[in-house]
Amino acid sequence: MAEITTKQTNLKKVSEKYNELIKQKSGKCSKILFLVSDGKLIEKIKSSININSYIEEPQILTYISFIMKELEKYWTLISKELKSVKGVPNNIPYSLPEYIITEMVENFRYKYGYFEDITGTSENISKSIYSNLRSAAYMNTDIYSTGEKIYYTKKNKDNLERFSYTQNDEIIKEYTDKLIEKSAIDLPMAIYLYTEKLLKKEEYQKSLSKRYDYLIIDSIEKTSNAELELVKVFEKMGKETFVYGNISGDITSIYNFDLDNIVEHYSKEDELASNKLENKNLANHQRYGAKYKDLIPFSNRIKECYQSQLYNEMIEDILYKSEEIAKDSKKIGKTAIIIPPGSGILLHRIIDALQKRGIKYFSTITDHKISQYRYANLLIIIAALYAGNSEMEFSTEEYIQMISLILGINKIKANKIFRENETLLKSTILENSELDKIYAERREITFDNFLGNIENENSEIDIKDINNSVENVHNLDRIIEKIYIGRKKNLKRSEFMRRFYTEVLITLEDGIENIEICKKVITECEKLEEAAECGVIKDFEIDKILKTYSKDYIGFRELKNSEGNDKLMITTPFYYINSLSERGIQLWADCGNNMWNPKIAKEINNSIVLRKSYEEKQIFTDLDEEKLKKYYMNNLLYSLLDSAEEVYAFKSDYSLNGYLSESMMYTSIINLMDREEI
């Protein structure tokens, strides 16, 4: 049964169905598989269940969590076919695919002249390739022919070199073969292997049939084609499925979902006259989703559109409004500043200004590298020194910042100490034998006596006792000492980082405040160590990945702890919509920025044409691009306004770079306020 509404799905209604099924199964929750669109909903749904009504642990999961668990449990069913080397798959961290593919692109460009007609950097090319792989996995289309498909939809394909598109497919093949060989999986490979390999096994389908009687899916609009394959298996087994959702605010372009294909499947079973699929041409894409008439009732929620000439003036307008709202303690917790994706400079300027004004806030935006945090970068440097990684190079400024932070001194003094101790610091990249001699000489004691002190400690080494036995030990020497002792104990890189944090960094003035970011970089290091152990990367590559590719993220618990009724939220439109936020006062920043509604077709990337519902080799025209952008703009506005009480839009005539700023977002807002057709 599919229940598709034209209004936002009522979570209470979905929870009621779940409770009803629990009663039918006499409290046996494990017989009901409940797949939710977002992990943040799990707690809400669990809280709606009568705790006395069930006798087993509820099976409420996201689709990705479910398939990851299933692959780990049933890996042996497909490992022989894959010729993988391990019995259990290793989940690689999110930072690793971009690194591996970028290295492959760099290598292939240098050796074989790949992508010679592409002007972008190897990093940008790798992002496009990985985006194609991810889209194809979600869309349940062939992951090994994404480049070919995109090439045949290009309006100017006759004037393009085909090689870059076939090379896209070669890189994907090379990358996925590398993972499979090492029994490693990332997100798209997990989706692909589950859908194309495990789900098709008769033995596995029998296991599903035995374990589950019902399937509930809370959001049809956030269901991928891959997830739909699981639904089809449940239907084939004669199991009852309950699917809910809302297709009046379709923003599936950001989720790699194919609403055409999803609705078509359910329309075969249900009478959905208002959503009947007439044809698959993108020019007629607006048969569902938000129409202009759906936006009209919300037009009075846009209270004002502030227009300034310069970018800095726009920021001042946003801050002035924020201060005004902050005066009312009841309003601040209901307010969100929403900025377009990729607006790092705008984000930092707003945050700096809020801090100066004493306005409490929390941000859900994590579009920067983890090494941009001082404490995280310090740990990365220390870890590289500890590992003796001669491949890594850090700037003098980074060493000075490290010394300044650890010793609690200004950078002038830190610079002096660095110059005096540069040889000692950089000697940690040498072999242990070399470091032994330098270390013993530094303390004016014999190497044998010092080594004897360490060897006399049977288990835990009392660093304080060793320090006290050596006269005139400099604070910086104690750092080198920890590196030396860690090596003698043969600690893993991540374990050394953990001890360094608990023994040194946590004692600093703001050490406790930085515990979360330090935990993140240590956890990331642990995952990379696992990837190195299974052979996906080399050990020396860990430091480079931590430094250059590892991104910050916000955990659910961290977000829950940071959000409060006395804090302003700073977020992106897509995060705001997906989080089901109840903050009704919205400040839309930089509405002249085109990233509110970014370009769909890029050089070697276009997720739309990888959909199952997209006709093979159909040319993706400029008209398609414009119609889709307008379509998604309407749906973005609908999704934001649907949960809004008051909206204040901000726009500058000139962008940050000094160019004239104009976008479909701003035009849509003005037309809506004037009630003119968009």
Phi, psi and omega in degrees: 000130177242123177249105182253123184251169175257001175239165181302132181301135179277115181300328179298321181295318179295318180296324178297319178297320179297315179297322179298316180292325178299318179296319179298328181265013178055042175086002182277082184297330185295345179276357182243117176267117183246108180259120182254157184281341183211137182299334181293342181279340185301313181296321180296318181292317180298324180290342180272354181268138174290115186300336181275356186268351181231152184242003179226165179290126179299139178264073179250112187219161166280160179302318182295316178300319181297310184291329177297316179294320181293319179297318179295320183286323187246024183302325183297338179291336183240350186296323180295318178297323182279344184059041179280157188268348183237159180276344181228134181288148177253120179280116182276152181291161184297335182285340189286317181304315181299319180295310183299314182291322177298318178297320178296314180299315179302313183295315182290326178293317184288317185278318190240002178073028180294153174055035183290341178267002179261127184276344184290165177287164178299325179295317179292322177297317181296323178296319178295317180297315181292326176297319177298317179297314181296316180298314181297323179295313178295320183284349183061043173244170186299117182287344184263007179225028181295319180297316179300314182298316181294319180302314184288350177262358181287132182293333181248032186300330181293340180257004183256150171283128182283341189303318184298331181281322175288329177292328172304314182290326178295318180296317178300317179297315180299316182293311183292324176298321180297316180293312183299319180302324183262010183056039178250146179224145170247189184299304181297325179290327176297315179297313181298311183293324179291313185287314187271338183247293188293314185296337181272354180283128181299321180297320179290320179299323177296322178296316177300315182298324181287325185276326189235143175251334183225153173229128175241133174235127189275338186221101179297328183286348178244025177263127179275164175300326178296317178295326178299328178297325176293319177301316181298323178294318177299317180295319179297326181280357179081018179275149178280133177239141180233115185237127180242163176169179183224120179249017179271349177231065187284109173238039185294347180298331182272349183254000185060037180252162186235082186297327178304310183293321181295310182296322180300319179299312183284335180290343176288335183262328186241154177280100180241064187302321183290344181243023182300133181278114182276314174199176186258011181286134184296337180297338179251026187295337188276035178285340171219182188092180184285134174256170179301321181297335178286336182274333184307315180298341182267353189301327181286354177280340175277102188283323183198150174239106182277124179241125179238164182279315185254155183298317180296326178294322178298317179298319178298321178298318180297317182290323178298316179294321179297317178297318180300316180291321184296339179293336178258107184300336180282336184270328187301322180283355179251012188245141176226130170269120183251120182242152181293154179300151177074021182255058184299318181294316178300316180302310184293325178293319179294315181297314179301316182291322178296320179296317180296328181271358178072025179269124180288142182206168165215147184243139176261004187267124180226072183254023181232164182289148181294334181288352177286345174276135185302313183292321179295316180295323177300314179297323179295318178296312181301318181295320179293320177296317180298318182284352182064038186276098181286349179285337184270137175234128178245148182286159176303320180300322180292320176297317180296317178298320179299312180295318179300318183290313184290319183270353178066041181234166180285169187289336178294313178293321180297322178297319179297315180296320180297315181299321181288334188240016184302317181297317180297315180299310186284349177290344180292347177275355180281174175296156181304323182299320178292317181294324178305311185293315180297318183296314182294319180296322182299326184266003180056036172230162182285150178302319182298317180297317182294315180298325178298322177300321181287316185292337179289343178274112186290320183235266181282135180269126178276098185296324181298320180298318180294318179300317183292338181278353181242125182279151175054045178277125180285150179305321180295327178297329180294328177293313178298324179300318180295321176298315182297313182293322177300320179294319181296329178273356178058042179288146171295156179305313182295322179292321176298317179300318180298315180292322179296321178295312185288334182265334185239300190293324184293340180277350180286167187305316180246028182296316181293325180296336182258017182298322184295314182291327177291320177298321181296313183291327178290317178298318178299320179297319178300316180295321179291325176297320177297320178295324178290322180295327180269002171091008180289323177225169174270155182301320183292343181282343183304314184296320179295319180294316178300319184286318193252331190244337183289127182257155175287158176209163178243118178286157182299317181294319179297318179295317181298321181287330184277328182286133179208166182287351180251016184235145175276139177264137172243124187206179175257161182300321185287324177293318181301314181294315184291331183279356183054041182297144180256018179280108188276343179263115185242132174249108181271112184267145173052058183289352175273359182278128182290350179288350170297332183214073190291163179299140183271307182272119177247185189304302179235031183215132175196099185292335182298316185283353177270358179289151176295327183284350181275128183296132183303131176064015176285129183292132176270107188267171175297325178296319176300316180301312183293318181294319179292320179297319178294319179299311181288332176295315177301317182289326176295313178300317180298314183294325178285314184290332182301327182256008185266151170250316178224135178234134176235118183259146182228134183211141175248150180292330181240142181283179178302326181273001176093005179271157175299135186251117179211139181210165177296329179299309182296315178301318180296320180296312181298315180296322180292319178296326178271357181059041175259153181300134180273000000 
